[in-house]
Amino acid sequence: MRAVLTTLMCLAAFATPAMAQDPDGPGMPAPVVEDIAPEPEVPLRAMPSRAAWSEAHIDALAGQLFEAPSHGLPSLDDTAFMLSNPTIALADRAAMAERAFMRFGGWLRFGLVDQESLETRQLNNAERNILIDGLASALESGDFAAVLAEFAPRVRDYEILRREMIRLTALQPIWPTIETGASLSLGDSGPRVDQLRARLVAEGLYPGRWEEGDAFDMRLETAVRRFQGRVNLAPTGRMDQNTLRQLNIQPEARIAQLRANMEQRRWRDRELGRRHIWVNIADFHLEAWEDGSLVREHQVMVGGVASSTPEFSDMMEYLVINPWWGVPTGSARSRFRSIRRNPNVAAYHGFRVFDGSGQAVRPYEIDWSRWGTSSWPYRMSQAPGPTNPMGEVKFIFPNRYNVYIHDTTERDQFVRTRRDFSAGCIRVQDPFALAEWILDGQDGYDRARLDEVAAGNSPDVVWLDEQLPVHIAYWTVVGDSDGEVRYLNDLYRRDSALISAYMTAFDAFQPDQSAVAAIHESLEAALH
């Protein structure tokens, strides 16, 4: 059966391009998504007995509640202070502790807002049961820290972002700013150069001592380059207007952005896969992971603003070496114009033209009287070759968006910092190195075999023995392996809606600071 499917797929673009998967735009109808009846609600488990709570349990939980702000979550200091107040009966504090655990644990494990609606997250019984099991485990072991740590996201940079949250919160009262004005570069001096140095010192990017009035020197240029690299700007070392805008983003805005990005980590699958591929659209970056270790990194190109790459996860099923290209309607228009002027263009570039029924049509037989009308019946497909924009290999993980990863003929563009050139798919640098890792351990497809097949012109479909998870995210704050945090350009302007929704929910739960101070005073009085 697999052999039959392979043959059909290799012929699909050749025979009926309208039905072939389009690697860089809408060339294949979206699959029909059937309505699936919601699963019935599972029964809610009983809470552990409140009699199980001891003073030690309550103290342990109270200590953990103070950590909520470092996770980008609303403060629970008021609850922690009340739990520590010995004048409140133990039974009342046990009830309060139970509610606090469920709230804090729910925020950590499932998030504050719903990923789809961006409304405040409401837990179902299955999710609440996970928290109840965690509470029972914490009461049995007494280790609330370990149980709550298990609820936190498991992505590699989450703890790095927590440290950044603590750093930003501490810096907030003394955040340096730079006055607006002309761009700055080597040799310039004056108050704005001093302000630039102070700002980069706050970022931890400018080492050593300096004197007021010192000119813009090589050390400062290096620090500016490092900052530009963090925010995905071209690392020129010159403080231009784009760099100035990034430098002058206030800590309140950065903290809100960081909180929203930490929330995105809480939405991700907790089991990403023993071997998996991770793409961050905003960072133009692909990572291959195996057994918890980063084993490969690749630069990528992503969709432009008008054809933005979506966020989703799916399973890679097969690779196609020497793929055909089902040319999307938008890209086909200019190519049809060229063929109209010179029909030999089709043969030169390996284009095949098909009518509405999927029958091949010679360029000389095209009915140009229908050009530019809604009844234009022709579609185009391009054979494998040096001008095919799919390059030499594509990686297929069937999905509702018809988005996947592929090679490109525009390999020289990977040197650019901003790489949003595609029509939605992901173009990857050094694709055969990625293919070699994906097929590692699969009989018959080592690097020599891949190169041998690619040297020809015939499509070859390689089914994976084991499907590979692919996760595509859009995160504008990332923590690198060296512990540095980078704030990326919000390429698609997706952050504003997320930040607004998150901060609305955040503010609804954030306690009034005067009330927290009054509760703290009551605790101090009770302890003395």
C-alpha positions as CSV (number, residue, x, y, z in Angstrom):
1,M,0.0,0.0,0.0
2,R,2.8,2.4,0.9
3,A,4.5,1.8,-2.5
4,V,1.2,2.6,-4.3
5,L,0.8,5.8,-2.3
6,T,4.4,6.8,-3.1
7,T,3.9,6.3,-6.8
8,L,0.7,8.3,-6.8
9,M,2.3,11.1,-4.9
10,C,5.2,11.3,-7.3
11,L,2.8,11.5,-10.2
12,A,0.3,13.9,-8.6
13,A,2.0,17.2,-9.5
14,F,2.8,15.8,-13.0
15,A,-0.7,14.8,-13.8
16,T,-3.0,17.2,-11.8
17,P,-1.1,20.0,-10.2
18,A,-4.3,21.5,-8.7
19,M,-4.3,18.5,-6.4
20,A,-0.6,18.5,-5.5
21,Q,0.6,19.9,-2.2
22,D,1.7,23.5,-2.7
23,P,4.9,24.0,-0.7
24,D,4.9,27.8,-0.7
25,G,1.3,28.9,-0.9
26,P,-2.3,27.8,-1.3
27,G,-2.1,25.0,-3.9
28,M,-4.0,22.2,-2.3
29,P,-7.5,22.4,-0.9
30,A,-7.6,22.4,2.9
31,P,-8.6,19.0,4.3
32,V,-12.1,18.6,5.5
33,V,-12.2,18.9,9.2
34,E,-15.1,16.8,10.7
35,D,-16.9,18.0,13.7
36,I,-15.9,15.9,16.6
37,A,-18.2,15.5,19.5
38,P,-16.7,16.8,22.8
39,E,-15.6,14.2,25.2
40,P,-17.8,13.7,28.2
41,E,-16.6,15.5,31.4
42,V,-14.7,13.1,33.6
43,P,-15.8,12.9,37.3
44,L,-14.1,15.3,39.7
45,R,-12.0,13.6,42.3
46,A,-12.4,14.4,46.0
47,M,-10.0,16.8,47.6
48,P,-7.5,15.4,50.1
49,S,-8.8,15.8,53.7
50,R,-8.1,19.3,55.1
51,A,-7.1,17.5,58.3
52,A,-3.9,16.4,56.5
53,W,-2.7,20.0,56.5
54,S,0.0,20.7,59.2
55,E,1.7,24.0,60.1
56,A,4.8,22.7,58.1
57,H,2.7,22.1,55.0
58,I,1.2,25.6,55.2
59,D,4.6,27.2,55.7
60,A,6.0,25.2,52.8
61,L,3.2,26.4,50.5
62,A,3.4,30.0,51.7
63,G,7.1,30.1,50.8
64,Q,6.2,28.9,47.2
65,L,3.5,31.5,46.7
66,F,6.0,34.3,47.0
67,E,7.5,32.9,43.8
68,A,4.4,33.7,41.6
69,P,5.7,37.1,40.3
70,S,8.9,35.4,39.0
71,H,6.7,33.3,36.8
72,G,5.1,36.4,35.4
73,L,1.9,35.6,37.4
74,P,-0.1,37.8,39.7
75,S,1.2,38.2,43.2
76,L,0.0,35.9,45.9
77,D,1.8,37.7,48.6
78,D,-1.4,38.6,50.4
79,T,-2.4,34.9,50.7
80,A,1.1,33.9,51.7
81,F,1.0,36.5,54.6
82,M,-2.4,35.3,55.8
83,L,-1.3,31.6,55.7
84,S,1.6,32.6,57.9
85,N,-0.6,34.4,60.5
86,P,-0.8,32.2,63.6
87,T,-3.9,34.1,64.9
88,I,-6.0,32.6,62.1
89,A,-7.3,29.1,63.0
90,L,-5.4,26.2,61.4
91,A,-8.7,24.9,59.8
92,D,-9.3,28.2,58.1
93,R,-5.7,28.4,56.9
94,A,-6.0,24.9,55.6
95,A,-9.0,25.8,53.5
96,M,-7.2,28.9,52.3
97,A,-4.1,26.9,51.4
98,E,-6.1,24.4,49.4
99,R,-7.6,27.2,47.3
100,A,-4.2,28.8,46.9
101,F,-2.6,25.6,45.7
102,M,-5.3,25.0,43.2
103,R,-5.0,28.6,41.9
104,F,-1.2,28.8,41.7
105,G,-0.9,25.2,40.4
106,G,-3.5,25.9,37.8
107,W,-1.8,29.0,36.6
108,L,1.6,27.2,36.4
109,R,0.3,24.1,34.7
110,F,-2.4,25.4,32.3
111,G,-1.9,29.2,32.1
112,L,-3.8,32.3,33.2
113,V,-5.7,32.8,29.8
114,D,-7.0,30.4,27.2
115,Q,-4.8,30.1,24.1
116,E,-7.7,30.2,21.7
117,S,-10.2,32.7,23.2
118,L,-7.6,34.7,25.2
119,E,-10.2,34.8,28.0
120,T,-9.4,33.9,31.6
121,R,-8.7,30.2,31.7
122,Q,-11.4,27.9,33.1
123,L,-10.3,24.4,34.0
124,N,-12.2,21.3,33.2
125,N,-12.5,18.3,35.6
126,A,-9.6,16.4,34.0
127,E,-7.3,19.4,34.5
128,R,-8.5,19.9,38.1
129,N,-7.9,16.3,38.8
130,I,-4.2,16.7,37.8
131,L,-4.0,19.5,40.4
132,I,-5.8,17.4,43.0
133,D,-3.4,14.6,42.4
134,G,-0.5,17.0,42.8
135,L,-1.9,18.4,46.1
136,A,-2.3,14.8,47.5
137,S,1.3,14.1,46.5
138,A,2.6,17.3,48.1
139,L,0.7,16.6,51.4
140,E,2.1,13.1,51.5
141,S,5.7,14.1,50.8
142,G,5.7,17.6,52.3
143,D,7.6,18.8,49.2
144,F,5.4,21.5,47.7
145,A,8.4,23.0,45.9
146,A,9.0,19.8,43.9
147,V,5.3,19.3,43.0
148,L,4.8,22.9,41.8
149,A,8.1,22.8,39.9
150,E,6.6,19.8,37.9
151,F,3.6,22.0,37.0
152,A,5.9,24.7,35.5
153,P,6.7,24.6,31.8
154,R,9.5,22.2,30.7
155,V,10.8,24.1,27.8
156,R,14.5,24.8,28.0
157,D,14.5,28.5,28.4
158,Y,11.7,28.9,31.0
159,E,14.1,29.2,33.9
160,I,16.2,31.7,31.9
161,L,13.1,33.9,31.5
162,R,12.3,33.6,35.2
163,R,15.7,35.1,36.0
164,E,15.1,37.8,33.4
165,M,11.8,38.7,35.1
166,I,13.6,39.1,38.4
167,R,16.3,41.2,36.8
168,L,13.8,43.5,35.0
169,T,11.7,44.0,38.2
170,A,14.8,45.0,40.1
171,L,16.0,47.4,37.3
172,Q,12.6,49.0,36.8
173,P,13.1,52.0,39.2
174,I,16.5,52.9,37.7
175,W,16.0,52.1,34.0
176,P,18.2,54.5,31.9
177,T,16.7,56.1,28.8
178,I,18.3,57.8,25.8
179,E,17.1,61.1,24.5
180,T,15.8,61.2,20.9
181,G,18.1,62.6,18.3
182,A,20.4,61.7,15.4
183,S,22.0,58.3,15.0
184,L,25.3,57.7,16.9
185,S,28.5,56.0,15.7
186,L,32.2,55.8,16.2
187,G,33.8,59.1,17.2
188,D,30.6,60.8,18.4
189,S,30.5,62.2,22.0
190,G,28.1,64.0,24.2
191,P,25.3,63.3,26.8
192,R,23.5,60.9,24.5
193,V,26.6,58.8,24.1
194,D,26.8,58.7,28.0
195,Q,23.1,57.7,28.1
196,L,23.8,54.9,25.5
197,R,26.6,53.5,27.7
198,A,24.5,53.6,30.8
199,R,21.7,51.8,29.0
200,L,24.0,49.0,27.8
201,V,25.6,48.7,31.2
202,A,22.0,48.0,32.5
203,E,21.7,45.3,29.9
204,G,25.0,43.8,31.1
205,L,26.5,44.4,27.6
206,Y,29.1,47.1,28.4
207,P,31.9,45.9,30.6
208,G,34.5,48.0,32.5
209,R,34.7,51.5,33.6
210,W,34.1,54.7,31.6
211,E,34.2,58.4,32.2
212,E,31.5,60.9,31.4
213,G,32.1,62.5,28.0
214,D,34.1,59.6,26.6
215,A,33.6,59.3,22.8
216,F,31.8,56.5,21.1
217,D,34.7,53.9,20.8
218,M,35.2,50.3,19.7
219,R,34.1,48.9,23.0
220,L,30.8,50.7,22.7
221,E,30.4,49.7,19.1
222,T,30.8,46.1,20.1
223,A,28.2,46.4,22.9
224,V,25.8,48.0,20.4
225,R,26.4,45.1,18.0
226,R,25.6,42.6,20.8
227,F,22.4,44.4,21.6
228,Q,21.4,44.5,18.0
229,G,22.0,40.8,17.7
230,R,19.7,40.2,20.7
231,V,16.8,41.9,19.1
232,N,17.3,40.6,15.5
233,L,18.5,43.9,14.1
234,A,21.4,44.0,11.6
235,P,24.5,44.2,13.8
236,T,26.1,47.4,12.4
237,G,27.4,48.7,15.7
238,R,25.8,52.0,14.8
239,M,22.9,53.3,17.0
240,D,20.4,54.0,14.3
241,Q,16.8,54.9,14.8
242,N,15.6,51.3,14.9
243,T,18.2,50.5,17.5
244,L,17.2,53.6,19.5
245,R,13.5,52.5,19.5
246,Q,14.5,49.1,20.9
247,L,16.8,50.6,23.5
248,N,14.1,53.0,24.7
249,I,11.3,50.4,25.2
250,Q,10.4,50.9,28.8
251,P,10.7,48.2,31.4
252,E,7.0,48.1,32.0
253,A,6.5,47.1,28.3
254,R,9.3,44.6,28.4
255,I,7.9,43.0,31.6
256,A,4.5,42.7,29.9
257,Q,6.0,41.2,26.8
258,L,8.0,38.8,29.0
259,R,4.9,37.8,31.0
260,A,3.0,37.0,27.8
261,N,5.9,35.0,26.5
262,M,6.1,33.0,29.7
263,E,2.4,32.3,29.3
264,Q,3.0,31.0,25.8
265,R,5.4,28.4,27.3
266,R,2.6,27.2,29.6
267,W,0.5,26.5,26.5
268,R,3.0,24.2,24.8
269,D,2.8,20.4,24.8
270,R,4.5,19.0,27.8
271,E,5.8,16.0,25.9
272,L,7.5,17.5,22.8
273,G,8.8,14.1,21.6
274,R,12.1,12.2,22.2
275,R,13.2,13.5,18.8
276,H,11.5,16.6,17.6
277,I,11.9,19.7,15.5
278,W,11.3,23.2,17.0
279,V,10.9,26.3,14.9
280,N,10.6,29.8,16.3
281,I,9.1,31.9,13.5
282,A,10.1,35.3,15.2
283,D,13.7,34.1,15.5
284,F,14.0,32.7,12.0
285,H,15.5,29.6,13.7
286,L,15.0,25.8,13.6
287,E,16.3,23.4,16.2
288,A,16.5,19.6,16.2
289,W,16.3,18.0,19.6
290,E,17.1,14.4,20.7
291,D,16.8,13.0,24.2
292,G,16.7,16.4,25.8
293,S,19.7,17.7,23.9
294,L,20.0,20.3,21.1
295,V,21.7,18.5,18.3
296,R,21.2,20.7,15.2
297,E,20.4,24.3,14.5
298,H,19.4,25.8,11.2
299,Q,18.5,29.3,9.9
300,V,15.1,29.5,8.3
301,M,13.1,31.9,6.1
302,V,9.4,32.3,7.0
303,G,6.2,33.8,5.6
304,G,6.0,37.6,5.0
305,V,3.5,39.7,6.9
306,A,0.8,39.2,4.2
307,S,1.3,35.4,4.2
308,S,2.4,34.8,7.8
309,T,3.5,31.4,9.0
310,P,1.0,29.9,11.5
311,E,1.8,28.4,14.9
312,F,0.9,24.7,15.3
313,S,2.3,21.2,16.0
314,D,2.0,18.2,13.8
315,M,3.8,15.0,12.8
316,M,6.3,14.7,9.9
317,E,5.5,11.7,7.8
318,Y,7.8,11.8,4.8
319,L,10.4,13.6,2.8
320,V,10.3,14.3,-1.0
321,I,13.7,14.5,-2.7
322,N,13.6,16.4,-6.1
323,P,10.0,17.6,-5.5
324,W,7.6,19.0,-8.1
325,W,6.1,22.5,-7.4
326,G,2.4,23.1,-7.7
327,V,2.7,26.8,-8.6
328,P,0.2,28.8,-6.5
329,T,-2.2,31.2,-8.4
330,G,-0.4,34.4,-7.3
331,S,3.0,33.1,-8.4
332,A,1.6,31.6,-11.6
333,R,0.3,34.9,-13.0
334,S,3.7,36.4,-13.8
335,R,4.9,33.0,-15.2
336,F,1.9,32.8,-17.5
337,R,2.7,36.3,-18.8
338,S,6.2,35.2,-19.6
339,I,4.8,32.1,-21.4
340,R,2.4,34.3,-23.4
341,R,5.3,36.4,-24.6
342,N,7.4,33.4,-25.4
343,P,6.0,29.9,-25.1
344,N,9.5,28.4,-24.9
345,V,9.8,29.7,-21.4
346,A,7.7,26.8,-20.2
347,A,10.1,24.2,-21.5
348,Y,13.2,26.1,-20.4
349,H,12.0,26.2,-16.7
350,G,10.3,22.8,-16.7
351,F,6.7,24.2,-16.3
352,R,3.8,22.0,-17.2
353,V,0.4,23.6,-17.9
354,F,-2.9,21.8,-17.1
355,D,-6.5,22.7,-17.8
356,G,-9.4,22.6,-15.3
357,S,-9.8,18.8,-15.8
358,G,-6.2,18.1,-15.0
359,Q,-5.2,17.4,-18.7
360,A,-1.8,18.5,-19.8
361,V,-1.9,21.4,-22.3
362,R,0.9,22.5,-24.6
363,P,1.8,26.2,-24.2
364,Y,0.9,26.8,-27.8
365,E,-2.7,25.5,-27.1
366,I,-3.5,27.9,-24.3
367,D,-6.7,29.9,-24.9
368,W,-5.4,33.4,-24.1
369,S,-8.8,35.0,-24.8
370,R,-9.8,33.9,-21.3
371,W,-6.7,35.5,-19.7
372,G,-7.5,37.9,-16.9
373,T,-11.1,36.6,-16.4
374,S,-12.6,34.6,-13.5
375,S,-12.9,31.6,-15.9
376,W,-9.2,31.2,-16.5
377,P,-8.9,27.4,-16.3
378,Y,-5.2,26.8,-16.3
379,R,-2.8,25.7,-13.6
380,M,0.9,25.2,-13.6
381,S,3.4,22.8,-12.1
382,Q,7.2,22.9,-12.3
383,A,9.4,19.8,-12.6
384,P,12.4,19.2,-10.3
385,G,15.4,21.3,-11.4
386,P,17.8,24.1,-10.6
387,T,15.1,26.8,-10.9
388,N,12.4,25.0,-8.9
389,P,11.9,27.1,-5.7
390,M,11.4,24.0,-3.6
391,G,15.1,23.2,-4.1
392,E,16.1,19.6,-3.7
393,V,14.1,18.4,-0.7
394,K,10.9,19.1,1.2
395,F,9.7,17.8,4.6
396,I,6.0,17.0,4.8
397,F,3.9,17.0,8.0
398,P,0.3,17.2,6.7
399,N,-1.7,20.0,8.3
400,R,-4.7,22.2,7.8
401,Y,-2.5,25.1,6.8
402,N,-0.6,23.3,4.0
403,V,2.6,24.6,5.5
404,Y,5.8,22.6,5.6
405,I,9.6,22.9,5.5
406,H,11.7,22.8,2.3
407,D,14.9,23.8,0.6
408,T,15.2,27.0,-1.5
409,T,17.1,28.3,-4.5
410,E,17.6,31.6,-2.8
411,R,20.3,30.3,-0.4
412,D,22.2,33.5,-0.5
413,Q,19.4,35.2,1.4
414,F,20.3,33.3,4.6
415,V,22.9,36.0,5.4
416,R,20.2,38.5,6.0
417,T,19.0,39.2,9.5
418,R,15.3,39.5,8.7
419,R,14.2,36.6,6.5
420,D,10.4,36.8,5.9
421,F,10.4,36.0,2.2
422,S,8.2,33.0,1.8
423,A,4.5,32.6,1.1
424,G,4.0,30.9,4.4
425,C,6.2,27.8,4.3
426,I,9.5,27.4,6.1
427,R,12.7,27.5,3.9
428,V,15.6,25.8,5.7
429,Q,19.3,26.2,5.3
430,D,21.4,23.1,4.7
431,P,18.3,20.9,4.3
432,F,20.3,17.7,3.6
433,A,22.0,17.9,6.9
434,L,18.6,18.1,8.5
435,A,17.4,15.2,6.4
436,E,20.4,13.1,7.4
437,W,19.5,13.6,11.1
438,I,15.8,12.9,10.5
439,L,16.6,9.6,8.7
440,D,19.4,8.6,11.1
441,G,19.0,4.8,11.7
442,Q,16.6,4.3,8.8
443,D,17.8,1.7,6.5
444,G,18.7,2.7,3.0
445,Y,19.0,6.4,3.4
446,D,22.4,7.6,4.6
447,R,23.9,10.9,3.4
448,A,25.5,9.2,0.4
449,R,22.2,7.8,-0.7
450,L,20.5,11.2,-0.3
451,D,23.1,12.9,-2.4
452,E,22.8,10.1,-5.1
453,V,19.0,10.6,-5.4
454,A,19.3,14.4,-5.4
455,A,21.8,14.2,-8.3
456,G,18.9,12.9,-10.5
457,N,15.7,14.6,-11.6
458,S,13.1,12.1,-10.4
459,P,11.0,12.7,-7.3
460,D,11.6,10.2,-4.5
461,V,9.3,9.9,-1.5
462,V,10.9,8.7,1.7
463,W,8.5,7.6,4.4
464,L,9.7,7.9,7.9
465,D,9.9,4.7,9.9
466,E,8.9,6.8,13.0
467,Q,6.9,10.0,12.6
468,L,8.7,13.1,13.9
469,P,6.9,15.8,15.9
470,V,7.3,19.3,14.5
471,H,6.5,22.3,16.7
472,I,6.1,25.8,15.1
473,A,6.0,28.7,17.6
474,Y,6.0,32.5,17.5
475,W,7.9,33.7,20.6
476,T,9.3,37.2,20.7
477,V,11.4,36.6,23.9
478,V,13.9,33.8,23.9
479,G,16.5,32.6,26.4
480,D,19.7,31.3,24.8
481,S,21.9,28.5,26.0
482,D,24.4,31.0,27.4
483,G,21.7,32.4,29.7
484,E,21.2,35.6,27.7
485,V,17.7,36.8,26.8
486,R,16.8,38.3,23.5
487,Y,13.7,40.4,22.7
488,L,12.8,39.9,19.1
489,N,11.0,42.0,16.6
490,D,7.3,41.3,16.6
491,L,7.3,40.6,12.9
492,Y,3.6,39.8,12.6
493,R,2.3,42.2,15.3
494,R,0.8,39.3,17.2
495,D,2.0,40.3,20.6
496,S,-0.3,43.2,21.2
497,A,-3.5,41.2,21.4
498,L,-1.8,38.5,23.6
499,I,-0.3,41.1,25.9
500,S,-3.5,43.0,26.2
501,A,-5.5,39.9,27.0
502,Y,-2.9,38.6,29.5
503,M,-2.6,41.9,31.3
504,T,-6.4,42.2,31.6
505,A,-6.5,38.8,33.3
506,F,-3.3,39.6,35.3
507,D,-4.8,42.9,36.6
508,A,-8.0,41.2,37.6
509,F,-6.1,38.9,40.0
510,Q,-3.3,41.3,41.1
511,P,-4.0,42.3,44.7
512,D,-4.2,45.9,45.7
513,Q,-0.8,46.9,47.2
514,S,-2.2,48.9,50.1
515,A,-4.3,45.8,51.0
516,V,-1.2,43.6,50.9
517,A,0.7,46.1,53.1
518,A,-2.2,46.1,55.6
519,I,-2.2,42.2,55.7
520,H,1.6,42.3,56.2
521,E,1.3,44.7,59.1
522,S,-1.3,42.4,60.7
523,L,1.1,39.5,60.4
524,E,4.0,41.5,61.9
525,A,1.7,42.4,64.8
526,A,0.7,38.8,65.3
527,L,4.3,37.6,65.3
528,H,5.4,40.2,67.9
